[in-house]
Amino acid sequence: MQRTQSGIARRLARANPTTVFLVTLLLVLVAFFTPGVLGGLFTLLLAGAVAALLVTTWRVQTPPTRAIRLLALTLLVTAGLVKLL
């Protein structure tokens, strides 16, 4: 039995990769350059979004892609926690 994709996954599949990359880059830069606790919270919020995307797409990703995404998630969480402390 084949599972259907969620609405978010369908929208992401249709999105322009360049636009997605640039928007993501902008959000990461804003999170990293926002000072203090607010920057840390924004970075952790981004990490939560990455985690949700990772969970949604986990079964269709190859093991190397999973490893890279887990590394990116780990780095985002670490950066967020460092900014909070």
Secondary structure, DSSP 4 states (H G I P E B T S, - for coil): -PPPPPHHHHHHHHS-HHHHHHHHHHHHHHHHHS-HHHHHHHHHHHHHHHHHHHHHHGGGS-HHHHHHHHHHHHHHHHHHHHHH-
